[in-house]
Amino acid sequence: MVVWHHATNQVPGVAEYFPWQFGTSGVDLFFVISGFIMVVTTSGEVKPVDFWRRRIVRVVPLYWLLTLTMVFAALVMPSLFKTLKVAPMTLIQSLLFFPHFSQSFDDRIWPLLVPGWTLNYEMFFYAVFGATLVLPRKHRLTLLTAGFISLVLIGYAAGPFASAAARTYTSPMLLEFLAGAWIASAWQARRIQPGLAPSLILVLVGLALLVFRDQPPLGPLTQLLGASMVVVGALGPSFARFRNRVLHAIGDSSYSLYLTHIFTLGLLRVVWVRVFPENPGFMQACLFMLVGLSACAGVGWLTFRALELPALAWLNRKRAQPGGSVRKVAL
């Protein structure tokens, strides 16, 4: 969904044939899934430090590698990045996941590697969620709920703030993590087990809400409701038994796909406009979208296999217990 959103804006004229702005709803869906997974993978006894270490190992290496690669390329070949501006402070803020206004686009809270703006939310969620792990399980969600709702209410009452960090940490998007966490809690308690028909209805209606996002009367909360419905529907036993090797591979490599697709689309655009210099017709626009989605999925999978998996394996070996056995962790 996110790749679709960015692909439509690569070549002039393509967006005219695909005007729907549903692609960014992929982020909302991802945040709900993230909240769900964090609760499920910490159902046992997990220390905050161990949780944070796992999150850093999972998220940081590939993000840092691609950010530094982009900065190096911009310094060596600045013509490839017409809008990118690199300063030491913005590089440090980007690498540390600290929200800041982009030097290239003043009104955007974007790091140097633009897709990383969602990781600023993720890391804040991990920091707060990890801190709740010192509490008994029955109190964790209560505290998390009180904290996130309080932050969102502060944002509504006193925002928008001049500070990029304050805007991020009081955003209504925090409620999407919270929704995923509560869905996970209900699923673990076996209170969510919809049959096939309810599952399909929930998924289809949820997707419709994500496609027709920001509609009244709910406005931005349409994405929260739609993403939550999709996740609940996908938990139905009959629905969850569906398996597809290609979709599974794309799912496994989704983090690599998310971080690399900007590079892939940028290279594709350079080649495409030389081969097809005129504004595209409908069939040509469809071809660009097909090639773009396929290329991004392919590069994402190759990056996952060649870089992400080996890096995770190496880092986990470094964390091996005395005697050489590697602790099994949920990454």
KEGUVO-627839 format. One record per residue (C-alpha): residue number from 1; residue in three letters; x, y, z. Coordinates in steps of 0.001 Angstrom, whole numbers, plus 500000, padded with zeros to 6 digits. Each point is the difference from the previous one (the first is absolute). Last residue first. Example, Ala and Ser with C-alpha at 12.3 -4.5 7.8 and 13.67 -1.06 7.14 Angstrom:
<atoms>
@i: 2 aa: SER xx: 513670 yy: 498940 zz: 507140
@i: 1 aa: ALA xx: 498630 yy: 496560 zz: 500660
</atoms>
This chain:
<atoms>
@i: 331 aa: LEU xx: 512192 yy: 489273 zz: 516666
@i: 330 aa: ALA xx: 498760 yy: 497425 zz: 502471
@i: 329 aa: VAL xx: 503098 yy: 498699 zz: 501684
@i: 328 aa: LYS xx: 501665 yy: 496625 zz: 500155
@i: 327 aa: ARG xx: 503150 yy: 500302 zz: 502028
@i: 326 aa: VAL xx: 503059 yy: 498821 zz: 498137
@i: 325 aa: SER xx: 501977 yy: 497162 zz: 501496
@i: 324 aa: GLY xx: 503783 yy: 500474 zz: 500002
@i: 323 aa: GLY xx: 500904 yy: 498945 zz: 503527
@i: 322 aa: PRO xx: 499331 yy: 503397 zz: 501491
@i: 321 aa: GLN xx: 496796 yy: 501451 zz: 498465
@i: 320 aa: ALA xx: 500033 yy: 501268 zz: 496444
@i: 319 aa: ARG xx: 499478 yy: 503731 zz: 499549
@i: 318 aa: LYS xx: 502681 yy: 500250 zz: 497319
@i: 317 aa: ARG xx: 498267 yy: 497112 zz: 498245
@i: 316 aa: ASN xx: 496852 yy: 502123 zz: 499980
@i: 315 aa: LEU xx: 501871 yy: 502836 zz: 498322
@i: 314 aa: TRP xx: 501335 yy: 497689 zz: 497304
@i: 313 aa: ALA xx: 496600 yy: 498416 zz: 499318
@i: 312 aa: LEU xx: 498303 yy: 503396 zz: 499849
@i: 311 aa: ALA xx: 502635 yy: 501333 zz: 497592
@i: 310 aa: PRO xx: 499745 yy: 496874 zz: 497813
@i: 309 aa: LEU xx: 496182 yy: 500353 zz: 499855
@i: 308 aa: GLU xx: 499994 yy: 503724 zz: 499173
@i: 307 aa: LEU xx: 502749 yy: 500104 zz: 497393
@i: 306 aa: ALA xx: 499791 yy: 497351 zz: 497251
@i: 305 aa: ARG xx: 496620 yy: 498389 zz: 500691
@i: 304 aa: PHE xx: 498134 yy: 503134 zz: 501086
@i: 303 aa: THR xx: 501703 yy: 502121 zz: 497346
@i: 302 aa: LEU xx: 499020 yy: 497449 zz: 497337
@i: 301 aa: TRP xx: 496401 yy: 500027 zz: 501268
@i: 300 aa: GLY xx: 499825 yy: 503791 zz: 499974
@i: 299 aa: VAL xx: 501554 yy: 500158 zz: 496535
@i: 298 aa: GLY xx: 497361 yy: 497609 zz: 498699
@i: 297 aa: ALA xx: 497065 yy: 501730 zz: 501708
@i: 296 aa: CYS xx: 501209 yy: 503382 zz: 498742
@i: 295 aa: ALA xx: 500434 yy: 498654 zz: 496462
@i: 294 aa: SER xx: 496529 yy: 498442 zz: 499976
@i: 293 aa: LEU xx: 498268 yy: 503133 zz: 501284
@i: 292 aa: GLY xx: 501877 yy: 502228 zz: 497551
@i: 291 aa: VAL xx: 499529 yy: 497706 zz: 497002
@i: 290 aa: LEU xx: 496255 yy: 499793 zz: 500615
@i: 289 aa: MET xx: 499693 yy: 503731 zz: 500687
@i: 288 aa: PHE xx: 502005 yy: 500865 zz: 496885
@i: 287 aa: LEU xx: 497921 yy: 497631 zz: 497871
@i: 286 aa: CYS xx: 496775 yy: 501541 zz: 501254
@i: 285 aa: ALA xx: 501325 yy: 503467 zz: 499087
@i: 284 aa: GLN xx: 500958 yy: 498716 zz: 496542
@i: 283 aa: MET xx: 496520 yy: 498581 zz: 499525
@i: 282 aa: PHE xx: 498354 yy: 503270 zz: 501077
@i: 281 aa: GLY xx: 502185 yy: 502293 zz: 497920
@i: 280 aa: PRO xx: 503311 yy: 501235 zz: 501289
@i: 279 aa: ASN xx: 501391 yy: 503531 zz: 499724
@i: 278 aa: GLU xx: 502866 yy: 499982 zz: 497522
@i: 277 aa: PRO xx: 503615 yy: 498953 zz: 500664
@i: 276 aa: PHE xx: 499310 yy: 496233 zz: 499983
@i: 275 aa: VAL xx: 503434 yy: 498304 zz: 499907
@i: 274 aa: ARG xx: 501775 yy: 502888 zz: 501670
@i: 273 aa: VAL xx: 497127 yy: 500625 zz: 502409
@i: 272 aa: TRP xx: 500019 yy: 496324 zz: 500982
@i: 271 aa: VAL xx: 503699 yy: 499663 zz: 500779
@i: 270 aa: VAL xx: 500106 yy: 502871 zz: 502479
@i: 269 aa: ARG xx: 496600 yy: 498994 zz: 501422
@i: 268 aa: LEU xx: 501132 yy: 496413 zz: 500596
@i: 267 aa: LEU xx: 503015 yy: 501246 zz: 501928
@i: 266 aa: GLY xx: 497787 yy: 502139 zz: 502229
@i: 265 aa: LEU xx: 497441 yy: 497238 zz: 500425
@i: 264 aa: THR xx: 502667 yy: 497577 zz: 501215
@i: 263 aa: PHE xx: 501572 yy: 502505 zz: 502387
@i: 262 aa: ILE xx: 496622 yy: 500935 zz: 501500
@i: 261 aa: HIS xx: 499090 yy: 496306 zz: 500217
@i: 260 aa: THR xx: 502990 yy: 499168 zz: 502181
@i: 259 aa: LEU xx: 498688 yy: 500748 zz: 503502
@i: 258 aa: TYR xx: 496523 yy: 498499 zz: 499613
@i: 257 aa: LEU xx: 501162 yy: 496978 zz: 498030
@i: 256 aa: SER xx: 502679 yy: 499230 zz: 502577
@i: 255 aa: TYR xx: 497358 yy: 500163 zz: 502741
@i: 254 aa: SER xx: 497521 yy: 497974 zz: 497914
@i: 253 aa: SER xx: 502416 yy: 497152 zz: 499287
@i: 252 aa: ASP xx: 498100 yy: 497367 zz: 501972
@i: 251 aa: GLY xx: 496684 yy: 501340 zz: 498725
@i: 250 aa: ILE xx: 501161 yy: 499946 zz: 496385
@i: 249 aa: ALA xx: 501136 yy: 496400 zz: 500457
@i: 248 aa: HIS xx: 496661 yy: 499052 zz: 501558
@i: 247 aa: LEU xx: 498147 yy: 501706 zz: 497159
@i: 246 aa: VAL xx: 501964 yy: 497925 zz: 497507
@i: 245 aa: ARG xx: 499614 yy: 496756 zz: 501952
@i: 244 aa: ASN xx: 496243 yy: 500322 zz: 500479
@i: 243 aa: ARG xx: 498159 yy: 498647 zz: 503034
@i: 242 aa: PHE xx: 496406 yy: 500464 zz: 501195
@i: 241 aa: ARG xx: 499489 yy: 498427 zz: 503431
@i: 240 aa: ALA xx: 499477 yy: 503441 zz: 501540
@i: 239 aa: PHE xx: 496603 yy: 500440 zz: 498331
@i: 238 aa: SER xx: 498628 yy: 496799 zz: 501505
@i: 237 aa: PRO xx: 501421 yy: 500748 zz: 503453
@i: 236 aa: GLY xx: 498861 yy: 503661 zz: 499999
@i: 235 aa: LEU xx: 502981 yy: 502168 zz: 500856
@i: 234 aa: ALA xx: 499917 yy: 501778 zz: 496619
@i: 233 aa: GLY xx: 496643 yy: 501530 zz: 500925
@i: 232 aa: VAL xx: 501412 yy: 501575 zz: 503142
@i: 231 aa: VAL xx: 502939 yy: 501447 zz: 498051
@i: 230 aa: VAL xx: 497793 yy: 501382 zz: 497223
@i: 229 aa: MET xx: 497541 yy: 501498 zz: 502499
@i: 228 aa: SER xx: 502793 yy: 501730 zz: 501895
@i: 227 aa: ALA xx: 501402 yy: 501488 zz: 496793
@i: 226 aa: GLY xx: 496582 yy: 501383 zz: 499035
@i: 225 aa: LEU xx: 499225 yy: 501456 zz: 503431
@i: 224 aa: LEU xx: 503353 yy: 501743 zz: 500360
@i: 223 aa: GLN xx: 499920 yy: 501163 zz: 496369
@i: 222 aa: THR xx: 496534 yy: 501524 zz: 500443
@i: 221 aa: LEU xx: 501350 yy: 501747 zz: 503114
@i: 220 aa: PRO xx: 501548 yy: 502561 zz: 497635
@i: 219 aa: GLY xx: 496514 yy: 501406 zz: 499244
@i: 218 aa: LEU xx: 497349 yy: 498194 zz: 502048
@i: 217 aa: PRO xx: 496924 yy: 501861 zz: 498686
@i: 216 aa: PRO xx: 501239 yy: 500412 zz: 497362
@i: 215 aa: GLN xx: 502489 yy: 498327 zz: 497635
@i: 214 aa: ASP xx: 503733 yy: 499982 zz: 500731
@i: 213 aa: ARG xx: 500564 yy: 496789 zz: 498032
@i: 212 aa: PHE xx: 497874 yy: 498539 zz: 497235
@i: 211 aa: VAL xx: 502504 yy: 497209 zz: 499280
@i: 210 aa: LEU xx: 500603 yy: 499222 zz: 503679
@i: 209 aa: LEU xx: 496257 yy: 499959 zz: 500693
@i: 208 aa: ALA xx: 499467 yy: 497636 zz: 497071
@i: 207 aa: LEU xx: 502797 yy: 497780 zz: 501313
@i: 206 aa: GLY xx: 498254 yy: 499754 zz: 503354
@i: 205 aa: VAL xx: 496683 yy: 499163 zz: 498332
@i: 204 aa: LEU xx: 501686 yy: 497218 zz: 498010
@i: 203 aa: VAL xx: 501995 yy: 498634 zz: 502950
@i: 202 aa: LEU xx: 497084 yy: 500103 zz: 502442
@i: 201 aa: ILE xx: 497609 yy: 498426 zz: 497497
@i: 200 aa: LEU xx: 502485 yy: 497253 zz: 499145
@i: 199 aa: SER xx: 500570 yy: 499185 zz: 503655
@i: 198 aa: PRO xx: 496261 yy: 500071 zz: 500777
@i: 197 aa: ALA xx: 499418 yy: 497429 zz: 497184
@i: 196 aa: LEU xx: 502933 yy: 497750 zz: 500981
@i: 195 aa: GLY xx: 499204 yy: 499833 zz: 503703
@i: 194 aa: PRO xx: 501290 yy: 502516 zz: 502505
@i: 193 aa: GLN xx: 502276 yy: 498837 zz: 502847
@i: 192 aa: ILE xx: 500759 yy: 503036 zz: 502158
@i: 191 aa: ARG xx: 499279 yy: 499450 zz: 503717
@i: 190 aa: ARG xx: 502596 yy: 497245 zz: 500167
@i: 189 aa: ALA xx: 501864 yy: 501748 zz: 502869
@i: 188 aa: GLN xx: 503022 yy: 500269 zz: 497707
@i: 187 aa: TRP xx: 497778 yy: 501601 zz: 497362
@i: 186 aa: ALA xx: 498650 yy: 502558 zz: 502493
@i: 185 aa: SER xx: 503516 yy: 500997 zz: 501045
@i: 184 aa: ALA xx: 501162 yy: 500149 zz: 496383
@i: 183 aa: ILE xx: 497059 yy: 502240 zz: 499046
@i: 182 aa: TRP xx: 500854 yy: 502236 zz: 502948
@i: 181 aa: ALA xx: 503611 yy: 500369 zz: 498813
@i: 180 aa: GLY xx: 498937 yy: 500667 zz: 496417
@i: 179 aa: ALA xx: 497656 yy: 502768 zz: 501138
@i: 178 aa: LEU xx: 502758 yy: 501579 zz: 502088
@i: 177 aa: PHE xx: 502387 yy: 500030 zz: 497071
@i: 176 aa: GLU xx: 497283 yy: 501724 zz: 497980
@i: 175 aa: LEU xx: 499294 yy: 502462 zz: 502822
@i: 174 aa: LEU xx: 503521 yy: 501376 zz: 499625
@i: 173 aa: MET xx: 498917 yy: 501215 zz: 496547
@i: 172 aa: PRO xx: 497971 yy: 502680 zz: 501800
@i: 171 aa: SER xx: 503285 yy: 501949 zz: 500259
@i: 170 aa: THR xx: 501273 yy: 501224 zz: 503372
@i: 169 aa: TYR xx: 503517 yy: 498560 zz: 499714
@i: 168 aa: THR xx: 500384 yy: 501092 zz: 496381
@i: 167 aa: ARG xx: 498870 yy: 503598 zz: 500508
@i: 166 aa: ALA xx: 502177 yy: 500329 zz: 503107
@i: 165 aa: ALA xx: 503019 yy: 498641 zz: 498121
@i: 164 aa: ALA xx: 499489 yy: 502432 zz: 497114
@i: 163 aa: SER xx: 499849 yy: 502925 zz: 502433
@i: 162 aa: ALA xx: 497797 yy: 502916 zz: 498971
@i: 161 aa: PHE xx: 497010 yy: 498220 zz: 501514
@i: 160 aa: PRO xx: 496640 yy: 499513 zz: 498359
@i: 159 aa: GLY xx: 498817 yy: 499685 zz: 502629
@i: 158 aa: ALA xx: 498768 yy: 500871 zz: 503494
@i: 157 aa: ALA xx: 496678 yy: 498193 zz: 500399
@i: 156 aa: TYR xx: 500209 yy: 497458 zz: 497177
@i: 155 aa: GLY xx: 503648 yy: 499186 zz: 500670
@i: 154 aa: ILE xx: 499410 yy: 499787 zz: 503732
@i: 153 aa: LEU xx: 497124 yy: 497622 zz: 499296
@i: 152 aa: VAL xx: 502344 yy: 497830 zz: 497900
@i: 151 aa: LEU xx: 502573 yy: 499904 zz: 502810
@i: 150 aa: SER xx: 497373 yy: 499075 zz: 502600
@i: 149 aa: ILE xx: 498641 yy: 497257 zz: 497755
@i: 148 aa: PHE xx: 503513 yy: 498606 zz: 499615
@i: 147 aa: GLY xx: 500781 yy: 499976 zz: 503726
@i: 146 aa: ALA xx: 496671 yy: 498675 zz: 501235
@i: 145 aa: THR xx: 500015 yy: 497235 zz: 497411
@i: 144 aa: LEU xx: 503579 yy: 498959 zz: 500753
@i: 143 aa: LEU xx: 499225 yy: 499936 zz: 503727
@i: 142 aa: THR xx: 496930 yy: 497833 zz: 499516
@i: 141 aa: LEU xx: 501778 yy: 497826 zz: 497469
@i: 140 aa: ARG xx: 502755 yy: 499142 zz: 502447
@i: 139 aa: HIS xx: 497884 yy: 499428 zz: 503125
@i: 138 aa: LYS xx: 498859 yy: 496413 zz: 499414
@i: 137 aa: ARG xx: 503465 yy: 498978 zz: 498801
@i: 136 aa: PRO xx: 501681 yy: 500900 zz: 503304
@i: 135 aa: LEU xx: 502167 yy: 503098 zz: 499600
@i: 134 aa: VAL xx: 503673 yy: 500247 zz: 498983
@i: 133 aa: LEU xx: 498843 yy: 499405 zz: 496409
@i: 132 aa: THR xx: 498417 yy: 503462 zz: 499973
@i: 131 aa: ALA xx: 503375 yy: 501584 zz: 499169
@i: 130 aa: GLY xx: 500219 yy: 497938 zz: 496819
@i: 129 aa: PHE xx: 496671 yy: 501414 zz: 498818
@i: 128 aa: VAL xx: 501211 yy: 503572 zz: 500472
@i: 127 aa: ALA xx: 503327 yy: 499539 zz: 498209
@i: 126 aa: TYR xx: 498545 yy: 497706 zz: 497345
@i: 125 aa: PHE xx: 497241 yy: 502504 zz: 499224
@i: 124 aa: PHE xx: 502562 yy: 502786 zz: 499703
@i: 123 aa: MET xx: 502087 yy: 497795 zz: 497719
@i: 122 aa: GLU xx: 497019 yy: 499234 zz: 497800
@i: 121 aa: TYR xx: 498933 yy: 503635 zz: 499700
@i: 120 aa: ASN xx: 503474 yy: 501047 zz: 498842
@i: 119 aa: LEU xx: 499975 yy: 496876 zz: 497833
@i: 118 aa: THR xx: 497046 yy: 501454 zz: 498094
@i: 117 aa: TRP xx: 502125 yy: 502974 zz: 498986
@i: 116 aa: GLY xx: 502579 yy: 497535 zz: 498679
@i: 115 aa: PRO xx: 498236 yy: 499901 zz: 496636
@i: 114 aa: VAL xx: 501772 yy: 503325 zz: 499233
@i: 113 aa: LEU xx: 503609 yy: 498900 zz: 500312
@i: 112 aa: LEU xx: 501290 yy: 503409 zz: 501096
@i: 111 aa: PRO xx: 497460 yy: 500126 zz: 502803
@i: 110 aa: TRP xx: 496557 yy: 501527 zz: 499416
@i: 109 aa: ILE xx: 497752 yy: 502276 zz: 502019
@i: 108 aa: ARG xx: 498725 yy: 501899 zz: 496973
@i: 107 aa: ASP xx: 499177 yy: 503728 zz: 499816
@i: 106 aa: ASP xx: 503511 yy: 501126 zz: 499099
@i: 105 aa: PHE xx: 500541 yy: 497532 zz: 497166
@i: 104 aa: SER xx: 503726 yy: 499689 zz: 499196
@i: 103 aa: GLN xx: 501262 yy: 500824 zz: 503473
@i: 102 aa: SER xx: 497496 yy: 497547 zz: 501443
@i: 101 aa: PHE xx: 498462 yy: 500832 zz: 503347
@i: 100 aa: HIS xx: 501160 yy: 497791 zz: 502847
@i: 99 aa: PRO xx: 498922 yy: 496807 zz: 501744
@i: 98 aa: PHE xx: 502832 yy: 498193 zz: 501844
@i: 97 aa: PHE xx: 500597 yy: 496516 zz: 498590
@i: 96 aa: LEU xx: 503662 yy: 500050 zz: 501112
@i: 95 aa: LEU xx: 501321 yy: 499570 zz: 496449
@i: 94 aa: SER xx: 497727 yy: 502757 zz: 498701
@i: 93 aa: GLN xx: 500881 yy: 502392 zz: 502807
@i: 92 aa: ILE xx: 503718 yy: 499411 zz: 499393
@i: 91 aa: LEU xx: 499601 yy: 500576 zz: 496256
@i: 90 aa: THR xx: 497864 yy: 503096 zz: 500627
@i: 89 aa: MET xx: 502727 yy: 501384 zz: 502264
@i: 88 aa: PRO xx: 502853 yy: 499328 zz: 497571
@i: 87 aa: ALA xx: 498186 yy: 501653 zz: 497069
@i: 86 aa: VAL xx: 498803 yy: 498300 zz: 496821
@i: 85 aa: LYS xx: 497638 yy: 501617 zz: 497515
@i: 84 aa: LEU xx: 498159 yy: 497751 zz: 497566
@i: 83 aa: THR xx: 497916 yy: 501814 zz: 497374
@i: 82 aa: LYS xx: 501928 yy: 499228 zz: 496790
@i: 81 aa: PHE xx: 501295 yy: 496607 zz: 501074
@i: 80 aa: LEU xx: 501732 yy: 498380 zz: 497031
@i: 79 aa: SER xx: 501831 yy: 503233 zz: 499144
@i: 78 aa: PRO xx: 501770 yy: 499849 zz: 503366
@i: 77 aa: MET xx: 502191 yy: 497081 zz: 498858
@i: 76 aa: VAL xx: 502704 yy: 499483 zz: 502654
@i: 75 aa: LEU xx: 498255 yy: 501792 zz: 502857
@i: 74 aa: ALA xx: 496557 yy: 498672 zz: 499088
@i: 73 aa: ALA xx: 501381 yy: 496476 zz: 499578
@i: 72 aa: PHE xx: 501582 yy: 500148 zz: 503462
@i: 71 aa: VAL xx: 496760 yy: 501290 zz: 501530
@i: 70 aa: MET xx: 497978 yy: 497247 zz: 498305
@i: 69 aa: THR xx: 502401 yy: 497303 zz: 501163
@i: 68 aa: LEU xx: 499932 yy: 501439 zz: 503521
@i: 67 aa: THR xx: 496200 yy: 499802 zz: 500080
@i: 66 aa: LEU xx: 499987 yy: 496519 zz: 498458
@i: 65 aa: LEU xx: 502474 yy: 498592 zz: 502527
@i: 64 aa: TRP xx: 498374 yy: 501765 zz: 502950
@i: 63 aa: TYR xx: 496571 yy: 498617 zz: 499118
@i: 62 aa: LEU xx: 501361 yy: 496502 zz: 499381
@i: 61 aa: PRO xx: 501821 yy: 499883 zz: 503343
@i: 60 aa: VAL xx: 497386 yy: 501791 zz: 502192
@i: 59 aa: VAL xx: 496733 yy: 498084 zz: 499831
@i: 58 aa: ARG xx: 500402 yy: 496394 zz: 501144
@i: 57 aa: VAL xx: 503090 yy: 500380 zz: 502179
@i: 56 aa: ILE xx: 498524 yy: 503120 zz: 501595
@i: 55 aa: ARG xx: 496676 yy: 498245 zz: 500654
@i: 54 aa: ARG xx: 501729 yy: 496999 zz: 501519
@i: 53 aa: ARG xx: 502100 yy: 502199 zz: 502290
@i: 52 aa: TRP xx: 496881 yy: 501905 zz: 501099
@i: 51 aa: PHE xx: 498255 yy: 496781 zz: 500972
@i: 50 aa: ASP xx: 503044 yy: 498670 zz: 501838
@i: 49 aa: VAL xx: 500334 yy: 503260 zz: 501934
@i: 48 aa: PRO xx: 496278 yy: 499980 zz: 500857
@i: 47 aa: LYS xx: 500166 yy: 496464 zz: 501401
@i: 46 aa: VAL xx: 497703 yy: 497439 zz: 498433
@i: 45 aa: GLU xx: 497982 yy: 497468 zz: 501993
@i: 44 aa: GLY xx: 497498 yy: 498449 zz: 497633
@i: 43 aa: SER xx: 497380 yy: 501713 zz: 497853
@i: 42 aa: THR xx: 502667 yy: 502260 zz: 498527
@i: 41 aa: THR xx: 499710 yy: 498774 zz: 496396
@i: 40 aa: VAL xx: 496195 yy: 500313 zz: 499990
@i: 39 aa: VAL xx: 499999 yy: 503537 zz: 501404
@i: 38 aa: MET xx: 502611 yy: 501273 zz: 497539
@i: 37 aa: ILE xx: 498269 yy: 498254 zz: 497117
@i: 36 aa: PHE xx: 496643 yy: 501723 zz: 500524
@i: 35 aa: GLY xx: 501481 yy: 503479 zz: 500383
@i: 34 aa: SER xx: 501974 yy: 499463 zz: 496802
@i: 33 aa: ILE xx: 496938 yy: 498757 zz: 498113
@i: 32 aa: VAL xx: 498152 yy: 503191 zz: 500955
@i: 31 aa: PHE xx: 502977 yy: 502093 zz: 498883
@i: 30 aa: PHE xx: 500280 yy: 498118 zz: 496691
@i: 29 aa: LEU xx: 496344 yy: 500583 zz: 499162
@i: 28 aa: ASP xx: 500432 yy: 503715 zz: 500599
@i: 27 aa: VAL xx: 503136 yy: 500019 zz: 497836
@i: 26 aa: GLY xx: 498204 yy: 498176 zz: 497183
@i: 25 aa: SER xx: 497423 yy: 502785 zz: 500149
@i: 24 aa: THR xx: 502570 yy: 502059 zz: 498079
@i: 23 aa: GLY xx: 499025 yy: 498123 zz: 496863
@i: 22 aa: PHE xx: 496340 yy: 501055 zz: 500066
@i: 21 aa: GLN xx: 500517 yy: 503242 zz: 498099
@i: 20 aa: TRP xx: 498007 yy: 499059 zz: 496914
@i: 19 aa: PRO xx: 500897 yy: 502074 zz: 496924
@i: 18 aa: PHE xx: 501350 yy: 497109 zz: 497916
@i: 17 aa: TYR xx: 499680 yy: 501111 zz: 496342
@i: 16 aa: GLU xx: 501021 yy: 503608 zz: 500681
@i: 15 aa: ALA xx: 502749 yy: 498725 zz: 502329
@i: 14 aa: VAL xx: 501903 yy: 498619 zz: 496995
@i: 13 aa: GLY xx: 500282 yy: 503383 zz: 498262
@i: 12 aa: PRO xx: 503448 yy: 500969 zz: 501190
@i: 11 aa: VAL xx: 502013 yy: 496909 zz: 501056
@i: 10 aa: GLN xx: 500830 yy: 499317 zz: 503645
@i: 9 aa: ASN xx: 496801 yy: 501118 zz: 501720
@i: 8 aa: THR xx: 497941 yy: 496861 zz: 499383
@i: 7 aa: ALA xx: 502870 yy: 497852 zz: 501264
@i: 6 aa: HIS xx: 499991 yy: 501618 zz: 503453
@i: 5 aa: HIS xx: 496423 yy: 499032 zz: 500799
@i: 4 aa: TRP xx: 500316 yy: 496546 zz: 498439
@i: 3 aa: VAL xx: 503135 yy: 499348 zz: 502070
@i: 2 aa: VAL xx: 498050 yy: 500941 zz: 503126
@i: 1 aa: MET xx: 497207 yy: 497584 zz: 499140
</atoms>
